[in-house]
Amino acid sequence: MPIQHCIVHEIDKNSGEEPASLRAATAELASSPLLEDLLSGFHDAYHAKTKAWGHFREQDANEPGSTAPFIQELTDYLETQTDFAAFSQALANRLLPLVDAHLSASGHLLCIDYRQGETHYLGVALLHQRTGFGIDSAMRVVPAAQLNLARMSLGLRINLTQWRDGAASRHYLSWIHDRGGRKLSEDLATALGASEGIDATGETRTLLKAFSDYVEQEDLPEEQSREKTEALIDYANEQASRGEPITLEELSELLDEQQPKAFYDHIRNADYGLSPEIPPDKRTLRQFRRFTGRAGGVSISFDSHLLGSTIEYDESQDRLIIKQVPKQLKEQLKQRKE
């Protein structure tokens, strides 16, 4: 991932009532193997976070007909009207009120312009330090400060290539949206002039529902059902780790090489309302698993999240209790009774 520009500013958040202050760097960091490792660590930590996905608003809601300040600043930087140091300092000042309102610790603001393959990105994260242990030249244990990437609570990434190309994508911009920091996430979106364009959690759930329906409709053998489930989860997790969306057509090809359009056609024909590309939600993926079993003329298959709600397992009597019988099965049972 070639680094084009990188700079780190310090944001000092005092414990008293004094507002957060900025100690801005005046020069960029030279690219180095260590900086490349930091970028890789930022990638891994950022993609493990729950995120909101969206796009820039066309206009500033407070000033119809005008561009949001951050969007103009980003445009000026990309068109070389301002340098990276000045652009990143303006962004740091824009984020100071958010640090004041929502965070309790000082940190270092990492701003990095880089490429991954043919795609151009801007990454920003407020990094906090923690005290660890080190060994000095005299072989003594000494305290050693290190960046705590896992604690990242304020961060964003922009796919500059998609945005600048005017692509129809509504999710070229992402930002951290942890459950406990909802207000911080909302205020960050406002500061960026952004709006959520896609519900990654909802879309991922709908995709998994569509997959479950597809498996049931095809009446696949247990082993084949398990293989397809693993293929879906592996692909989705790989895309999530790279910060890339799930592409429905690509997923369909992975699920069935003999009928590469089968799953894609199932989604379109059933009208699930899914976007062609879906940012994967890792938390939802972790919760997904299908329970399947077939014996003595009985075939049962259901999603793990249904266990404990619409489906209960009584281990002492070895029986399943289904609270909501599928409509099609219910109609068949009624006809049989008649």
Secondary structure, DSSP 8 states (H G I E B T S, - for coil): --EEEEEEEEEE--SSSS--EEE--SS-----HHHHHHHHHHHHHHHTS-EEEEEE-SSBTTBTTS--HHHHHHHHHHTTSS-HHHHHHHHHHHHHHHHHHH--S-EEEEEEEEEETTEEEEEEEEEEEEEEEEE-TTS-EEEEEEEEGGG--SEEEEEHHHHHTT-S-S-SEEEE--GGGHHHHHHHHHHHTEEEEE-HHHHHHHHHHHHHHHHHHHT--HHHHHHHHHHHHHHHHHHHHHT--EEHHHHHHHH-SSSTTHHHHHHHHHT----SEE---HHHHHH--EEEEEETTEEEEEEGGGBTTTEEEETTTTEEEESS--HHHHHHHHHHH-
